[in-house]
Amino acid sequence: MVVVLRMLLARILALIPLVLGVILFVFVVMQFSPVDPAVAALGESNPTQEQLQQFRQENGLLDPLPLQFVHFVGNLLQGDFGISVITRESVGQTIATALPLTVQLTLLGLLIAIVLGVVLGVTSALFRDRWPDQVIRIVTLAGVAAPAFWIAILLVQWLAVGAGLFPTSGYISPADSFGGWLNSLTLPAISLALPVAAQLTRIIRTSMVEELDRDYVRTARGGGLPPVVVVGRNVLRNALINPLTVLGLRVGYLLGGAVVIETMFALPGMGQNMIQAVKDGDTTKVQGFVITIAVGFVLVNLIVDVLYLIVNPRLRSRS
């Protein structure tokens, strides 16, 4: 247990420079934006140069970049993402409103991807080199190659416009109607989940095949243990350790894909708000949204690392 706690502490400490590096990268990249925050904020009123200069002075835009970065990080530590240069609203409040929808969409997509990945991956491994395995491998190969937005277009054409089973756009809060919420997020979640499910299926199949060929499986079968017990209690548990290590990257894909999917389905989450901020030239909002998504990606990978440390029997035996 001491080994596990030590490794966990090391991973948490490693996150500090990583998060600071992410924040620094986003801050530096935004400095190259061709959009002048002063012009974006005051452009409609035809401001004079004196008014533009006064705006820059009041918002610290004339300070040296290192000082601006220090102030920026200090504000972030207090939960202050700044004020939108366009709407003059709190960016933190906008994020707090939009983030829950993106989290809901990501988690629902992750749930669908895990269920499909485990079921198809295990089935493919158990029927290795037979027709179910061949069909699943072909389907998952197509799923890996298909981008989420293309899948979303097909689902809208077939299930929304054609069959009328789901709405083409819009969002219903689960507080208003759980059924309506599930109905409004089903197609976006499936669009996000299918490429990830295809990748997980292939990884789980490979891991399962390796486990099924190990000596302990042959020994257990020779001892008369039912195949369901051997596969469910030993093979599947051991086979899911390696796929767990790449699950964090797949969650990052879901977060990134949500940006596009939310726009396609008119969902008022982080993605749609960020794209609108880019169109408006609202650099403060763009910074806040990108940093939130990036830090969320880092934290998700930390959670996956923790789960890996917990379920890995080798680490438990070392402790």
N, C-alpha and C positions, 0 to 999 in steps of 0.2 A: 504493500500500500504506500510505503514511503517513496518508492521509485515512481509510482504513478503521480503522486502529489508533486514530486520534484519536477517531473516532466511537464505537468500541467502549469506549474508556476513559471517554468521557463518559457512556455508558449505564451502565457499572458504577458510576461515582461517583453517578449519579442514583439508584441502587438503595438507597444507604445511608439517606437521609432517608425513602425510600418504605417500607423495611422497618421503620424506627423508627416511622413513622406507623402502620403496620399493627399493630405490637406495642402502641403507645399506645392505639389504637382498641379493640383486644380487651381490654386491661387496664381501660380506663375503662368499657366496656360491662359487664364482669363485676362492676364495683362496684355496678351497679344490680340485680344478681341478688337476688331475695327470699330466697335460701337463705343462711343463716348458716353458714359453714364450721364453726364451733365446735359448733353444734347438730347439724349433719349428721354430724360425727365422733363426738360423745359422746351423741347423743340417745337411743340404745338403753339406755344405762346410767342414765337419769334424773339427769343431772348437776345439781349446785347452781350457783348464780350464780357462786360463787367458783371452781368448777372450769372453768366456761365462760370466765371472765375470765382465769384462768391459762393456758388453751389459747390464747386470743387473744394474750396477752403473749408466750408462748413462740414463737408462729409469726409474730410481727411484725405482727399484724392491727390493733394499736392505734397503730402508727406513722403519721405524716402520709402522705397519699397520694403526694406527690412522692418521699418517702424510700422508700416501698414500691416505687414504679416503678423507682427507681434500683437498688435491691437486686434487683428482678426482672430487669431488663436485664442487670445484672452476672452474675447466675446463668445467664441464657440464653447469654451469651458463653462461659461455661465448660461449656456443654452440660447444665446443671442446670435441668430443668423443674419442680423442686419435688417434694414428697411428697404423694401422694393423701391427702386428709383423711378418706377412708372406709376404704380398705384399708391405708393407711400404706406403700404400695409406691412405688417410684420411678416417676414419670410418664415420665421419659426411657426407662426400661427397657420400660415398656408400649408406648411409641411405637416403640421399636426392634423390638419383637416384631410389632406390628400393621402398621407402615408397609410392609414388603416385600410383603405381600399386596395392599395398595392400589395400590402401584406396578405390580405384575404385572398386576392387573386393568386399570389405566389404560393401560399400554403395549399390552396385547393388544387392548383396545378401540380405541386409536389406530391400531394396525396395520390392523385390519379396516376402520376408517373411511377411512383413506387409500387402501387398495386399492380399496374400493368407490367412493369419491369420484372417484378418477382414472379408473377404467374407465368408470363411468357418465357422468362429465362429458365425457370425450373422445368417447365414443360419441354422446352427445347433440349435441355440437358438429359432429361429422363428418356426422351425419344431420339437420342443422338443418332445422326446419319439416317434417320427414317423420315417418312414424308412430313410429319408434323414439324420436325426440326428444319427441314429444307424450306417449308413454307414460312415459318417464323423468321428464318434468317433472311429470306428474300424481302419479306415485309419490313423487317427492322432496318435492312440496308436502305430501302427507300425512305423510311422514316428518318434515318440519320441525315440523308441528303436533302430532305425537304425542309425549307425554312418555315418558321412559325407563321409568318404573314401569309404565305401561300396556302398553308393548311387552313388558316382563318378564312381566306377567301372562299375556298371550297366548302367549308362547313356552313358559311353564310348562304351560299348558293343552294346547297343541298337541304340543309336542315332548317334554315330560317326562311329564306325566300321561297324555296321549292315546297318543303313539307309544312312550313309554318309552325314548327314545334317550339322554336325559340325566338326571342326578339333579336333584331339585327343590331340594336344599339341600346344604350341607356343602362341605368343602374338603380336598383331598389335596395334600400338598407335592410339588413336582417331584422332590425328593430321594428320596421313597418310590416314586413312579411318575409318569413324565412323561405317559403316556397318561391316567392318572387325574387328574392336575393339569389337563391340557387339557380333559378331559371335564367337570370340576367348574367350570371358568371360562368355558366356551364360551357358555352362555346368558347369564350376567351380562355378559360382554364384548360380545356381540351387542346386548343391550338398551341398553348405553351407546353403542355405535358407530352404530346406525342413524340416530338424529337428527343426529349429527355428520356422518355420511356424506351424508345428504340435503343438509345445508347446504353441504358441500364440493363436492358435485356441481353445485349451482346456481352456485356461485362459479367453479368451474373451467370450466363450460360458457360462462359469460359471458366469461371471460378468453380462452378458446380461440377463440370467435367473433370477438372483437376482433382477435386475432392473425391469424386466417385471412383477414381482410379487408385486411390491410396490403399495401403495395406489394411488399415483398421476397418475400412468398409467391407472388404472381402472377408475379414475375420468375423465381423458382426453378422454378415449374411450367412457365413458358414456355421455360426453358432446358433442359427435358427431364429434370429431376431426378425420381426416383420419388416418389410421394406419401408412401410410408413414410419416406423419408429426410427430406423436407421437414417432415413432422409430427413425427417422432421426434427429429430433431436440432435443429430450430430452433423450430417452433411450440410444442411441448409444453414445452420448457425455458423459453422466455420466458413462456408462459402460466402456469406454476406459481409465478412470482415473487410475484405479487399474492396468490394464495391462501395462500402461506407466511406472509404478514404477519398473517393472521387465525387461523392455526393455533394460536398460543399461547392465544388466547381459547377456542378449542374444547377445548384440553387442560384449561383451567380448568373448562369445563363437565363434562368427564369426571371430574375430581377431585371436583367438587361432587356430581355424580350418583352417584358411587361410595358416598357416604354412605347414600343410600336403597337402592341396589341391593344393597349388602353386607348390609343388614338384611333385605331380602326373601329373600335366598338363604342367610342364616345364615352368612355368611363372616366370620371373626374378624379383620377389618381395622380401619382407622381409623374407618370409618363406624359399624360396629356398636358399637365401644368408646366412641365419642363419644356416641351416642344413649343407651347404658347409663349413661354418666357424667352426662348431663343428667337422666335419671330418678332417679339416686341423689343428685343435688345435689352432685356432686363437682366444684366449680368449678375446682380446680387442674388436673384432667385435661382439662376442657373447654377451659381456656385453652391448655394444651399442644397439644391436638389441632388447635384452630382456627389457632393460630399456625403450626404445622407445615404445614398445608394451604395457608395464605395465602402463606407464604414459598416453598413449593414452586411455587405458581402464579407468583410473581414470577420465580423462577429459570428456570422453563420459558419464560417470555416473553423472558428474557435470551438463552437458548439459541436461540430462534427469531430474535431480532434478529441474533445472530451469524451464523446461517445465511443470513439475508437479506443481510447485508453481504458475505458470501462469494460468493453466487450472483448478486448484482445486477451485471450488466455495466457499468451506468452508473457505479457507485461504483468498480469496478476501472479503468475508463478515466480517471476523475478522478485516481486515484492514480498 
